[in-house]
Amino acid sequence: MIPTLKPTSQPHSVAILPQGPHFYTGLLQAAGYLLLDGKKKKLIMISQQSDDEKNIVIDTTIYGPICGKMRETPMKILSKIKTAIGATYSTKEHKSLMDNVHFQMPFIHIITKTEELIHIGIGEKTSTTSLHKLIVWIKKNIQEYNIVLLTNIEISSSTKSRSDEHAQIAKYIQTSPTPLLTLFKKIGDIQKKKPEIIAYVHPQNFGKTTSLMTRYICAVG
């Protein structure tokens, strides 16, 4: 079903997409971008970065050429956002930040009509004050932007049925205190929309022995 998805009559403004290898996630990525509002020309991508765990980082990288196109956001735009949310600029040392967005570029170029891309990296220990500033900015600008949150879901290992696991993932999205899922819930509150899990993949955690299992998901709100 996923390969034939088309933009809906009531498109979404926010999606959770996997931060993982395309072998498992390519169809989920494509589905998420197809379900976003095709009329919007601006996209905010928010990922978790491990280079500066206490801060929000604005990506200043020039990406490309990818699909024959370069991707650079004017510093004038980035500066306004940086000031509004109290972020810092990225440097060449922020490798995890660049890795997060690099593999998204083909989907953005081929599926969306995005003309302006803002990439924001959230540290795992980012303060609630900083997150609140970001949420306030999003609330003021969500009419202009689609928002993609890159994150994977870690749930307890179990042998439950598919429907039980689906419910477990949905509950985790609603109750998890992680920064990106907190943002997803807050954006849903702004739009008065409930999250919807479109599909997910269980990659068997690549054979690792652990009490937690990774799920790659596509969810919209």
N, C-alpha and C positions, 0 to 999 in steps of 0.2 A: 504493500500500500504506500509506503513512504516515497518510493521513487516517482510516483505520479501525483504527489501532492501539488496543489495549485494555491496561489494566494486566496485567502478567504474573503467573503463579502464584508466581514467585520475583522480586519487584520489586527494583530497584536503589536504592542509597542515594546514588549520586553520578552526576552527568551533566556533560559539557562541552556548552555551548550557544553559539551564535554571539553575538557582540557586533556586530550589524550590522542593516541595514534590514529591516523585516518583509516587504518585497516579495520578498526572496530567502530569508528565514529563518523565516517564520511557521510553516510545516509542521514544520520542524526543531525549533522551540521547543515546539510542541504535542506532538510525539512524545517529546521528552525529559521533559517534565513528566508525561506519561501513564505513562512507564516507571518513574517513581520510586515508592517505597513509599507507597501511599495511606493506610496506617494511621498514618503519622507526621504529627503536627500542627505540627512545627517545621521551619523551612527556613533554612539558611545559604546566602546568595548571596555569592560571592567574585568580584570583578572586578579588573581592572587599572586603576588611576587614575593620572593624570599631574599632579595638583596637588601631591603631596608624595611624590616618587619614592623617598625613602629610608625611608619609614615605612609601617606598616600603620595604616589609618584606619577607625574604627568609625563607620558612618553613623548620625547622630542625626536625620535628616530625617523630618518628618511628611508622608507621601504621601497625596494624595487631595483630593477624593473621586474614586476610580477605580472604575468599575462600582458606584457608589453607596456605596462603603466607604472609610473612612479607614484608614490604616495607620501605627500608631505603636507602637514597642517601648518598654516601660517602662525608664527609665534605671537602675533597680535591676539589671535583667538585663544591660544594656549595660556597666554599671560592673564587674560581676564578670568579664565576658569581657575588657574593656579591661585590667584588672589582670593577669589570667592570661597574656595574650599580649603585654603591653607595648605596646599600641597607643595612638593618640591619638584624640580625638574629631573629627568633621568640623565644618566651619564653613560659612557661606554661600558662601565662596570656593571650596569643593570642588565646582565645577560638573560636572566629568567624572564624579565619583562619583555624583551625583544622576542624570545623564543615563543612566548605565549601568543603573540599576535601574528607571527610570520606565517604559520600554517593556516590562518584564517583568511589570508588575502585572496587566494583563488576563489573562495566562496563569495567573498564580498564583491569582487570584480565581476564574476560571471552571473551571480543571482540577483544582486541588489543594484540599485542606481545611486549608491552612496557617492556623494561629492565631497563630504567633509567627515573625516574619521578622527575621533578623539579616543585615545587609549589611556586608561587610568589603571595603575597597579595598586592594589591594597595590601598592606603588610598584615601578617597574621595578628600582630599585637597593636594594630591601629586603634586609637582611642575612640570611645563612643562620641566624644565631642567632634572629632574629625569626620566620623561617619555621618553625624547629624548635619554638619555643614554641607556634605556631599548630597544628602537626601534633600535638604532645602533647595540646593541648586537644581537638582533633578526635577523637583516639584515645579519650579518656575519655568523650566525649559522642556518638559516632556512632550509638549505639543509639537516641538520641532524635531525631536530625536527619537530614533529607535535605540534600544539598549540591549546589548548582549552581555551576559555574565558567563564567564568561563570558569567552570568548576566541576569537579567530580563528586559523587556521593559515596560516603563510606558508611555502610550499615553492618549490623551484626551478622555474622555467618549463620545461615540456617538452612533447613531443608523444607521450608514452607512452600505452599503452592504459589504459582505465578500471581494469582490475584491477591494472596496474602502479602507477598513481597511488594507488589504494586502499592498496597495500602501502607506498608511499612515505609516505603520511599516517600510517599505523599506526606506522611506524618513527620518524617525527618525534615523535609523541606519546611514545614510549618513550625517546627520546634527547635531546629538547630540554631545555636548562637553564633555560628561562624559568620564573619563579616559579609561575605557575598550573599549568603542565603538570607541574612538579616536585611540586606538591601533589597533583595527580591520581594520579600514580604512587605517591606515599606512601600515599594513602588506599586505593588498590588493594592495596598490600602489607598494610595493616592488615586488610583484609577478605579477603585471599588470593583476589582476583578479577582476571582478566585483562580489560583494556579491550576493548570491542566497539564498532566504528564502525557506527552504525545507518544513517546516510545523510550525504551532504555535497553542497554546491552549489559549482560553479565559476562565479563571476560575471564571468569574463573581466577581472577587475580594473578594470572601468569604463573600459577603453580606455587605461589607463596603460602606458607603455613602461618595463618594469622586468625585472630578472632573477628577481624573486620574484613569486609569484601567490598571491592570497588564496583560501582555502577556508573556507566556512562549514560547520561540522560539528555533528552530533549524535552523541555517543559516551557510553557508559555504562560503569560499573565497579562 
